[in-house]
Amino acid sequence: MPSREYDLIIYGATGFTGLRTCQYLARTYSEGVRWAIAGRSVPKLEEVREKLVAINPALSSLPIIKADASSPESLEAMTAQTKVVISTVGPFMQYGEPLVAACIKQGTHYIDSTGETPFVNDIIHKYHKEALEKNVILVPQCGFDSVPSDIGTKMVVDFIRKEYGLPTKSVKMSLLNFRGAASGGTLASACNIIAEKQGGVGAMVDQNQLVPESVYAKVVPAKISMPTVHWDYDFQKWQTYFVMSSSNEKIVKRSHGLALEDNGEGYGPQFTYGESMSAPGFVSAAVAAIGMSLGGAALTIGPMRRFIQNRFMLAPGEGPSDEAITKGGFTVHVIGESTLPENTEGNADAKPVRALAIIQGGDPGYAETCRYLVEGALCLVKSEDLVRSENKIKGGVLTPAYAFGQVLVRRLQDRNVNVTVSKL
């Protein structure tokens, strides 16, 4: 990549997630990162800069760039100035593609906070091949959607292979506890996911929807997790439907598929993956599953969806209070199980190896998502050669685990984030 004026630009800095991403960067990296903020309203960007000056007075001269999704020329001018763009401008199905196209044209790496599978599927089909040819790295879903799921799975798979030389047969994730709220933009994106029928219902429920076509037939067929209730002896809690599971599961399976395409092994020839959310008891688990089913059904009906959005949901750009964000937090457990060691078929005493990854953090949407976005971007800004050599990547529409892998894990651990893996 030719020399650029900036290491990274945060596009959508005036939005709820964008502002907090800027604040994380300002607090955590007072020097050593050349960055700018971008969006369509210069006066609002100036207001953001004033808020950042309260954190770090040196940011009084932080560059401001006017760029708008409706103006491809402005996006190309912006992306030509930076190594990496972080995008928080959603809903991505409406506003995301022009920036991806500009990044491809200018050879600029891209990271975003989307959780919209239809958007990710769209840019894979339109831009993956060209990004691969140009060595441009595109990493959607680098927020709470889907870093804990994707990186947690990568951690247990790598642990089992490194310590025991075995492929992984299955991984399951549970959100053990969760406290956080969604912004208007996040809720609008969620409605887009439910309402979007691109590819038909069959594609929507296919867990392998984002797996590369070249290895699709080699991946174990699976459907996304559905609203059900069951007791899990490992998590020791009743499990219910996790609203983000369909999006996360497809990213994890793409990580497996990309690895399979690269080395012929992936995570393991029989690899399966599933997600759920822990509940205090059977009744609460059942209520959650039923509520998700009814709510999802309601949001597929156009007039009902618009009524709910207008009457009950925050507008894009609005979100929870600082106090609510401070009180937020989550714990995710990811359990991986190996295949049986070779030459143990018929041996009743042979058991698979199991590993547990634990990922904890603050408010999922507005503490950890912002952290993941910045640290993911800095994997490329500070360690691009290491990322490329360690993970053997060139470019394309990738995933957090496949693009960054243990480089991101180490960055998070360096920031005192609780991200661990051990034998179970």
Disulfide bonds with the S-S distance in Angstrom:
none
